[in-house]
Amino acid sequence: MAGCALLVGCAQQVPVATNPYPPVPAPMVEAVPKPPVTGQALMWQPGHWEWNGTGYVWQSGQYVPAAGHGALWMPGYWAQTPSGWVWTPAHWTS
């Protein structure tokens, strides 16, 4: 037991880098309307939070042209880089 107490005293605390920005709020619940009638294929882009430099602003969902988008919607998130925390906006990915 005494050996365990000695080992605990030797442990070093490693600082944990924490995100200095508030966490991204949960998505708002949106009713998905019927798509407009157009000659091109559309897909629903969900509403999402955007960081405007001082806080989060809700961007409502909308129909967008399906061409040129990946199949997966990625909400915005904070990523830690060597130069600090960076906001990665919501986007389509493959």
Contacts in CASP RR format, 6 or more apart in sequence:
PFRMAT RR
TARGET T0000
AUTHOR 0000-0000-0000
METHOD contacts of the structure
MODEL  1
MAGCALLVGCAQQVPVATNPYPPVPAPMVEAVPKPPVTGQALMWQPGHWE
WNGTGYVWQSGQYVPAAGHGALWMPGYWAQTPSGWVWTPAHWTS
17 80 0 8 1.000
19 78 0 8 1.000
19 80 0 8 1.000
19 85 0 8 1.000
20 85 0 8 1.000
21 51 0 8 1.000
21 78 0 8 1.000
21 85 0 8 1.000
21 87 0 8 1.000
22 55 0 8 1.000
22 56 0 8 1.000
24 49 0 8 1.000
24 56 0 8 1.000
24 75 0 8 1.000
24 76 0 8 1.000
24 77 0 8 1.000
24 78 0 8 1.000
25 49 0 8 1.000
25 56 0 8 1.000
27 46 0 8 1.000
27 47 0 8 1.000
27 48 0 8 1.000
27 49 0 8 1.000
27 75 0 8 1.000
28 47 0 8 1.000
28 58 0 8 1.000
30 46 0 8 1.000
30 47 0 8 1.000
30 60 0 8 1.000
30 61 0 8 1.000
32 44 0 8 1.000
35 42 0 8 1.000
35 44 0 8 1.000
35 63 0 8 1.000
36 42 0 8 1.000
36 63 0 8 1.000
40 65 0 8 1.000
40 66 0 8 1.000
40 67 0 8 1.000
41 65 0 8 1.000
41 66 0 8 1.000
41 67 0 8 1.000
42 63 0 8 1.000
42 64 0 8 1.000
42 65 0 8 1.000
42 66 0 8 1.000
43 63 0 8 1.000
43 64 0 8 1.000
43 65 0 8 1.000
43 66 0 8 1.000
43 69 0 8 1.000
44 61 0 8 1.000
44 62 0 8 1.000
44 63 0 8 1.000
45 61 0 8 1.000
45 62 0 8 1.000
45 63 0 8 1.000
45 64 0 8 1.000
45 73 0 8 1.000
45 92 0 8 1.000
46 61 0 8 1.000
46 73 0 8 1.000
47 58 0 8 1.000
47 59 0 8 1.000
47 60 0 8 1.000
47 61 0 8 1.000
47 62 0 8 1.000
47 90 0 8 1.000
48 58 0 8 1.000
48 59 0 8 1.000
48 61 0 8 1.000
48 75 0 8 1.000
48 76 0 8 1.000
48 90 0 8 1.000
49 56 0 8 1.000
49 57 0 8 1.000
49 58 0 8 1.000
49 59 0 8 1.000
49 75 0 8 1.000
49 76 0 8 1.000
49 90 0 8 1.000
50 56 0 8 1.000
50 57 0 8 1.000
50 58 0 8 1.000
50 59 0 8 1.000
50 76 0 8 1.000
50 89 0 8 1.000
50 90 0 8 1.000
51 57 0 8 1.000
51 87 0 8 1.000
51 89 0 8 1.000
59 90 0 8 1.000
68 92 0 8 1.000
69 92 0 8 1.000
70 92 0 8 1.000
70 93 0 8 1.000
70 94 0 8 1.000
71 92 0 8 1.000
71 94 0 8 1.000
72 92 0 8 1.000
72 93 0 8 1.000
72 94 0 8 1.000
73 90 0 8 1.000
73 91 0 8 1.000
73 92 0 8 1.000
73 93 0 8 1.000
74 90 0 8 1.000
74 91 0 8 1.000
74 92 0 8 1.000
74 93 0 8 1.000
75 90 0 8 1.000
76 87 0 8 1.000
76 88 0 8 1.000
76 89 0 8 1.000
76 90 0 8 1.000
76 91 0 8 1.000
77 87 0 8 1.000
77 88 0 8 1.000
78 85 0 8 1.000
78 86 0 8 1.000
78 87 0 8 1.000
78 88 0 8 1.000
79 85 0 8 1.000
79 86 0 8 1.000
79 88 0 8 1.000
80 86 0 8 1.000
END
